[in-house]
Amino acid sequence: MNNIHHQEMVKEAVRPKFYGHKAIKSKTVPLYPKSAEREFQRIAGAYMKLLNEELKKKLPAMMAEYKRERHGDSRFDDSRDLDSKLRRLLQEVADALEQRIATFGLDEKVKKIAELAKGNSLREWKKAVKDTLGIDLLDDYYKGEIYDEAIRRWISENILKIKSLPTETLGNMRQIILDSYLKGKSIRDIQKDIQEEYNVSKRYAQLLARDQIATLNAQISKLQQQDAGCRKYKWSTSHDSRVRDCHRSLNGKTFSWDDPPEMWYETKSGRVYTGRHCHPGEDYCCRCVAIPVFDLDTVNVPMKQTTGSER
């Protein structure tokens, strides 16, 4: 069965649901994939814990080198020897962490997170179509190349993002020790600063989880809706105190997939537009979702049929 014929069948099947209107909004609001975000946070947190464990093994040696340089014959403002020793010790931390990654199974864990987010998105999409248009969808259609490619790309990018977390953290810790050397700080103060840097990195890992799950959910939602002929959507926030003013102002408004709204933020001098145009979930750490608006002229979904035909 060709695509045009199938689309006409879909139109006839769903026409009664439009009640004479050209377009209708989904009766259900897609749920943000919180379970996938929590799993990402758990994995990122466990990965950062491995870093902390390896760092603690080398911290006494780093502090010993710091103490030796501070009380040695080196010039007080010359940290080159200390820097060289710190680089070696921190590289040992990175090497040890790399070895532990093999048993940690990071790649497989990220793949499972992606499948969890994808499963949530498909479940919400099927519910929206069923509740609004009254038809069931073919599950296998959403295992096609266009969806698989988006998932594979997200998996690859996020494996790299998680693996890069220690690199920046260790670099910052090295700089903390070097700066402390020039300022004459005590070992106790350095250890406190290092712990704070680790806490900052750990918090960043949690935010990374939210941002990347929102990004994946936005990508899949956009693919599903545009593939189904949805040309527009309604913006929906998570309706809590963490929603930024810009997104709150967009809530309930209709936008075209071809023309995302521009982001802005408030200052004492007034509203500042960033020049960035985003759909729900595309802005940093955005938990907003796009409510599909079905268009009778363009609607085309992989409807289940008794003949087993697919579009």
Order of alpha helices (4+ residues) and beta strands (2+ residues): alpha-beta-alpha-alpha-alpha-alpha-alpha-beta-alpha-beta-beta-beta-beta
